[in-house]
């Protein structure tokens, strides 16, 4: 039980990098337009290029919008 409580307390901390920005995933393909909070999102399943972890700010600066499966 103590391990579960500790895990629940630590999980929210891992959703943010050191700068307070959350990390998201993008497909680096030329026609990609979305970002994803979950690396296993089905919106990334068709990505033929690299799946890259970036900050939410970086994704938005690249013109990416939230994947429709995750909103």
TIMI-434942 format. One record per residue: x, y, z of N, C-alpha, C in turn; residue in one letter; residue number from 1. Coordinates in nm, 3 decimals. Atoms other than C-alpha are relative to their C-alpha. Layout:
N
{{X, Y, Z}, {X, Y, Z}, {X, Y, Z}, 'A', NUM}
...
END
This chain:
71
{{0.082, -0.118, 0.000}, {0.000, 0.000, 0.000}, {0.087, 0.126, 0.000}, 'X', 1}
{{-0.089, -0.115, -0.005}, {0.285, 0.239, 0.082}, {0.065, 0.025, -0.135}, 'X', 2}
{{-0.061, -0.014, 0.132}, {0.444, 0.169, -0.256}, {-0.097, 0.063, -0.099}, 'X', 3}
{{0.102, -0.056, 0.089}, {0.119, 0.251, -0.435}, {-0.018, 0.149, 0.028}, 'X', 4}
{{0.014, -0.141, -0.037}, {0.083, 0.578, -0.246}, {0.121, 0.080, -0.049}, 'X', 5}
{{-0.121, -0.067, 0.047}, {0.443, 0.672, -0.324}, {-0.001, 0.015, -0.151}, 'X', 6}
{{0.008, -0.004, 0.146}, {0.391, 0.588, -0.690}, {-0.099, 0.107, -0.044}, 'X', 7}
{{0.100, -0.101, 0.035}, {0.078, 0.804, -0.705}, {0.050, 0.142, 0.024}, 'X', 8}
{{-0.056, -0.132, -0.028}, {0.270, 1.094, -0.556}, {0.108, 0.039, -0.101}, 'X', 9}
{{-0.110, -0.027, 0.090}, {0.562, 1.062, -0.798}, {-0.041, 0.012, -0.147}, 'X', 10}
{{0.042, -0.001, 0.140}, {0.372, 1.010, -1.124}, {-0.025, 0.142, -0.052}, 'X', 11}
{{0.019, -0.136, 0.053}, {0.256, 1.374, -1.156}, {0.131, 0.076, -0.018}, 'X', 12}
{{-0.129, -0.069, 0.013}, {0.615, 1.488, -1.109}, {0.073, -0.039, -0.127}, 'X', 13}
{{-0.069, 0.044, 0.120}, {0.733, 1.287, -1.408}, {-0.064, 0.054, -0.127}, 'X', 14}
{{0.068, -0.054, 0.118}, {0.485, 1.459, -1.642}, {0.059, 0.134, -0.042}, 'X', 15}
{{-0.058, -0.129, 0.031}, {0.693, 1.777, -1.636}, {0.152, -0.009, 0.002}, 'X', 16}
{{-0.145, -0.003, -0.003}, {1.053, 1.845, -1.722}, {0.044, 0.108, 0.099}, 'X', 17}
{{-0.053, -0.093, -0.098}, {1.276, 2.071, -1.513}, {-0.049, 0.143, -0.014}, 'X', 18}
{{0.041, -0.138, 0.021}, {1.144, 2.393, -1.665}, {-0.148, 0.022, 0.028}, 'X', 19}
{{0.142, -0.013, -0.026}, {0.782, 2.324, -1.569}, {-0.085, -0.022, -0.124}, 'X', 20}
{{0.073, 0.028, 0.124}, {0.687, 2.251, -1.931}, {-0.026, -0.149, -0.008}, 'X', 21}
{{0.028, 0.142, 0.018}, {0.514, 1.923, -2.000}, {0.062, -0.048, -0.131}, 'X', 22}
{{-0.056, 0.060, 0.120}, {0.670, 1.691, -2.253}, {-0.112, -0.064, -0.081}, 'X', 23}
{{0.096, 0.060, 0.092}, {0.472, 1.579, -2.556}, {0.078, -0.072, -0.108}, 'X', 24}
{{-0.063, 0.077, 0.107}, {0.542, 1.357, -2.855}, {-0.050, 0.049, -0.134}, 'X', 25}
{{0.037, -0.038, 0.135}, {0.548, 1.453, -3.219}, {0.064, -0.098, -0.098}, 'X', 26}
{{-0.058, 0.074, 0.110}, {0.604, 1.265, -3.541}, {0.078, 0.100, -0.082}, 'X', 27}
{{-0.084, -0.095, 0.074}, {0.887, 1.427, -3.735}, {-0.024, -0.003, -0.150}, 'X', 28}
{{0.034, 0.005, 0.143}, {0.729, 1.345, -4.073}, {-0.042, 0.137, -0.053}, 'X', 29}
{{0.027, -0.129, 0.063}, {0.680, 1.634, -4.317}, {-0.146, 0.044, 0.011}, 'X', 30}
{{0.141, -0.037, -0.002}, {0.300, 1.623, -4.307}, {-0.063, -0.005, 0.139}, 'X', 31}
{{0.053, 0.011, -0.136}, {0.264, 1.581, -3.930}, {-0.039, 0.137, 0.054}, 'X', 32}
{{0.054, -0.127, -0.048}, {0.055, 1.849, -3.760}, {-0.044, -0.004, 0.145}, 'X', 33}
{{0.056, 0.017, -0.135}, {-0.032, 1.716, -3.413}, {0.107, -0.033, 0.102}, 'X', 34}
{{-0.083, 0.047, -0.110}, {0.126, 1.663, -3.074}, {-0.084, -0.092, 0.087}, 'X', 35}
{{0.066, 0.105, -0.077}, {0.045, 1.382, -2.833}, {0.059, -0.005, 0.140}, 'X', 36}
{{-0.048, 0.015, -0.137}, {0.066, 1.348, -2.455}, {0.048, -0.142, 0.028}, 'X', 37}
{{-0.031, 0.141, -0.021}, {0.092, 0.969, -2.479}, {0.079, -0.053, -0.120}, 'X', 38}
{{-0.083, 0.053, 0.110}, {0.369, 0.807, -2.684}, {-0.069, -0.115, -0.071}, 'X', 39}
{{0.072, 0.113, 0.059}, {0.135, 0.514, -2.749}, {-0.135, 0.041, -0.059}, 'X', 40}
{{0.126, -0.048, 0.057}, {-0.148, 0.732, -2.882}, {-0.020, -0.060, -0.138}, 'X', 41}
{{0.024, 0.062, 0.130}, {-0.315, 0.574, -3.182}, {0.019, 0.100, -0.114}, 'X', 42}
{{-0.029, -0.101, 0.101}, {-0.267, 0.904, -3.366}, {0.145, -0.005, -0.048}, 'X', 43}
{{-0.141, 0.016, 0.039}, {0.106, 0.824, -3.374}, {0.026, -0.133, -0.070}, 'X', 44}
{{-0.022, 0.135, 0.053}, {0.055, 0.471, -3.505}, {0.038, 0.000, -0.147}, 'X', 45}
{{-0.034, -0.006, 0.142}, {0.091, 0.579, -3.869}, {0.130, 0.076, -0.028}, 'X', 46}
{{-0.123, -0.076, 0.018}, {0.412, 0.774, -3.812}, {0.108, -0.089, -0.060}, 'X', 47}
{{-0.106, 0.076, 0.067}, {0.675, 0.648, -4.055}, {0.138, 0.060, 0.029}, 'X', 48}
{{-0.126, -0.066, -0.035}, {0.940, 0.893, -3.933}, {0.028, -0.024, 0.149}, 'X', 49}
{{-0.037, 0.012, -0.142}, {1.092, 0.935, -3.587}, {-0.108, 0.063, 0.088}, 'X', 50}
{{0.086, -0.060, -0.101}, {0.870, 0.997, -3.285}, {0.093, 0.065, 0.101}, 'X', 51}
{{-0.093, -0.078, -0.080}, {1.039, 1.271, -3.086}, {-0.071, 0.061, 0.120}, 'X', 52}
{{0.054, -0.062, -0.120}, {0.981, 1.395, -2.731}, {0.047, 0.145, 0.003}, 'X', 53}
{{-0.032, -0.143, -0.005}, {0.967, 1.777, -2.712}, {-0.087, 0.065, 0.107}, 'X', 54}
{{0.086, -0.071, -0.095}, {0.824, 2.037, -2.477}, {-0.127, 0.045, -0.071}, 'X', 55}
{{0.126, -0.049, 0.055}, {0.470, 2.156, -2.527}, {0.022, 0.131, -0.074}, 'X', 56}
{{-0.030, -0.128, 0.065}, {0.606, 2.501, -2.613}, {0.064, -0.022, -0.137}, 'X', 57}
{{-0.064, 0.029, 0.129}, {0.830, 2.358, -2.886}, {-0.101, -0.052, -0.102}, 'X', 58}
{{0.101, 0.054, 0.091}, {0.538, 2.164, -3.035}, {-0.091, 0.110, -0.051}, 'X', 59}
{{0.088, -0.110, 0.042}, {0.316, 2.472, -3.038}, {0.074, 0.099, -0.089}, 'X', 60}
{{-0.081, -0.090, 0.084}, {0.599, 2.685, -3.182}, {0.015, -0.055, -0.142}, 'X', 61}
{{-0.008, 0.063, 0.132}, {0.613, 2.435, -3.470}, {-0.137, -0.003, -0.068}, 'X', 62}
{{0.133, -0.004, 0.058}, {0.241, 2.494, -3.531}, {-0.083, -0.124, 0.024}, 'X', 63}
{{0.072, 0.124, -0.027}, {0.130, 2.160, -3.388}, {-0.120, 0.029, 0.090}, 'X', 64}
{{0.118, -0.006, -0.084}, {-0.214, 2.118, -3.231}, {-0.022, -0.136, 0.063}, 'X', 65}
{{0.024, 0.125, -0.073}, {-0.343, 1.854, -2.989}, {-0.071, -0.102, -0.088}, 'X', 66}
{{0.061, 0.111, 0.072}, {-0.431, 1.519, -3.141}, {-0.147, -0.015, 0.039}, 'X', 67}
{{0.142, 0.015, -0.025}, {-0.804, 1.462, -3.173}, {-0.036, -0.118, 0.087}, 'X', 68}
{{0.027, 0.115, -0.086}, {-0.780, 1.130, -2.991}, {0.025, 0.032, 0.147}, 'X', 69}
{{-0.038, -0.031, -0.138}, {-0.650, 1.304, -2.679}, {-0.070, 0.121, 0.058}, 'X', 70}
{{0.064, -0.119, -0.059}, {-0.871, 1.611, -2.637}, {-0.126, -0.032, 0.074}, 'X', 71}
END
